[in-house]
Amino acid sequence: MSPDDPRPAGRGLPPNRLEAFSDGVFAIAITILVLEIAVPLTAESDLLGALVGLWPAYLAYVISFLTIGWVWVGHAAITSRLERVDALFIRLNLLLLMAIAFLPFPTRLMAEYFGEREPEQVAVVFYGIVLIVIAALLRALWQYALKSREMLRSDISDDELANLAAKSTPGMLLLLLSTVVGLVLPTAGAICFLLVSAYLVIPFGSVLGRVRPRR
């Protein structure tokens, strides 16, 4: 922070511990995903067939991996531009991490009930609702950071913040439409989740590239 910065000093906490804790939750959640992929104990007679038959688990894994990926990049884009965090930001962050830590559960449900009609529909729609909640919480973090300008670093311009917010918060409409598709055609809905997550990862590479180190 520059000496001429009019914002009050000493309010809130440095973001370092919040970043470290958040990265730990992201890392654990993304690692747990692979533990949901398991070969049946009766697969000895046809191991190849059993591996091929696990395609729903592979699909669910990739979707959730990409999902956690774009959320992490968006989250990192926020925290890397913070000078300090206040109590409300910390609580919003905890809600986001709670949703991320919960993601392996709907991932397993979607993998287990692929192809079983009504259960598949419920699993895919439930997964979509969880994604919408995660996206809403990430957006809430951005919006709160933008409104609480005193938490942000003094070298970040308003135009840069608006641009970053647009890139780092996903299109809620895309996730909502994918969930509606899942309500009618569950397998197609899961494919939509995959495409949306892949799309959201692509433009996020630039949001961290221009970060200036904290002084």
N, C-alpha and C positions, 0 to 999 in steps of 0.2 A: 504494500500500500504506500502511495506517495505521501510525503509530508503535507501536501496541500489537500489531501482527500478530506472532505468535510464530514464524512460519515463517522459516527462515534466509534472509538476504539475499545476493544476489550469485551464487546458483547458477543455471547455465543462461544462455541468451542472450535478449535482448529479441525478441519475435516479429515485429518490423517487417520485417526482411529476409526471413524465411520467408513472410510474407504477400505481400510484393512479388513474390518469385520464384514463388510458387504462383499468384498472379493472372496473371502472365505466361504460365505454362504453360496455365492454363485458357483464356485469351484466344487463344493460338495454336491450341490444339486445336479450339476451337469455330469458329475462322475457317477452318482447313484443311478442315473438313467440306464447305463449299460448293465447294471445289476438286475434290471427287470427282464433282460433277455436270457432265457434259460432253456436248454435242451431237455425234453422230457426224459425221465429215467428209463422209459421203455424204448428209446431210440436206437438201441444197439443193433437191431436187425436191419435198420435202414437209416443210418446216420445222415446220409446225403439228403434223403427225402425229408428228414426231420429238420435239417438246416434250411432247406428251401421252404418248408412249411412255416417257418418263423418270419416270413416276409412282413406280416402285420406288425410284429415287434420291431423289425428293422425300420419300417416306415414311421412308426410312432417315435422311435428313438431319434431319427433324423429331424423330424418336425420339432420335437422338444429341444434338441440340441441347438438348432437354428434359432428357436424362440429365445432361449436363454442367451444366445449369442447377441441378438439385436438388443435385448433388454440391457445386457451388460455394457455394450458400447454406448447406448443412450445414457445409461447411468453414469458411466465414466466421463462422458462429455459434460454432464452436469457438475459432478464433484470436482473435476479438474479445474473448474472455473470459479470455485468457491473460495472465499477468504476465511469464512467461518460458517458454522451451522448453528441454528437455534433449536429449541426444544421441539417445536412443531415439525420442523424439517426432519429431525431425528425420528419422530414418531411416524411420519409419513414413510420414511425410508424403511422402518421396521415392518410396516404393513406390506410394502412391496416385497421385502425379503421373505415374509411369511408366505406370500402367494408364490414366490419362486420356489421356496422349499417344498411347497405343496404339489408342485407340478408333476413330479414322478408318479403320484397316485393316479391322476386322470390319464397320464401316459400309459400306465399299465392297464387301466380299464379299457382304453381304446384298443390296445393291442390284443387283449384277451377276447373281446367280443366282436371283432371284425367278422362279418359274414353271418351273424346270428340275428338278422332282422331287427326286431324291436330293441333288444339289448344293445346292438350296435348303434342304433339311432340315439338312445339315451346316452351312451358313452361319448359319442362324437359331439353331441350338443353340450353335454357337461364340460367336455374339454374346451369347447369354444367359449363357454361362459367364463371359464378360468382364464383363458387368454384375454378376453375382454377386460376382466378385472385387473389383470397385470398391466395391460396397456393403459387403462384409466389411472392406475396408481403412478405409473411412470409419467404420464401427462401431468398429474397433480403435482409431482415433484418439480417439473419444469415450470409450471405456472406459478407455484409458490416462490420458487427462486427468482423468477422474473419480477414478481410483485415486491419481493423483499430485497430490493436492490442493494441494501447495505450488507448483505451476506456475500455478494459477488465481488470479485477482484476489480480494482479500479481501472485496470487496463483493458477491460472488456467493454466494447461499445454496444449500444442498444441495437444497432443493425446486425451486429454479429450474433447477439443473443437471439434475436428474432429468427435469423437464418438457421441457427443451431436448433432452436426449438422446433422449427418446421421439419428439419431432417431427423431429429432424434426422437420424435414422438410419432408412433405409427398411425396409419389411417384407421380410425375406429370403424369407419364404414366398411372397409375391406374385411375386417374380422367379423363384423356383424353379418355381412352378406355371406361369408363362408359358413357361419353358424346356421343361418337360415337354409343354405344349401344342404348342410348336414342333417337338418330336420327332415328334408324330403329324400335326399340321396346321401346316406351316411358316408359311403366310400368316397363319393365325389367331394363331400365336405372336407374329409381328411386330406384329399389331394389339394383342395383349395388352401387349407392351413399350411401345407408344405410350400405352395407357390407364394403365398403371402409372406411367410417367414423368410424364404429365400430372397424375395424382393426387398424386404426390409433390411436384410443384412448388407445388400449390395451398396446402397448409397451412404452407408454409415462410416465407410473407411476414412472419409475426409474429415469427420467431425473431431477426430483426435489429432489429426496431423498438424493443425495450426495452434495447438496449445502451447503457450509460453510458460516456462517454468515459474513456480511461485518464488517470490523474492523473500 
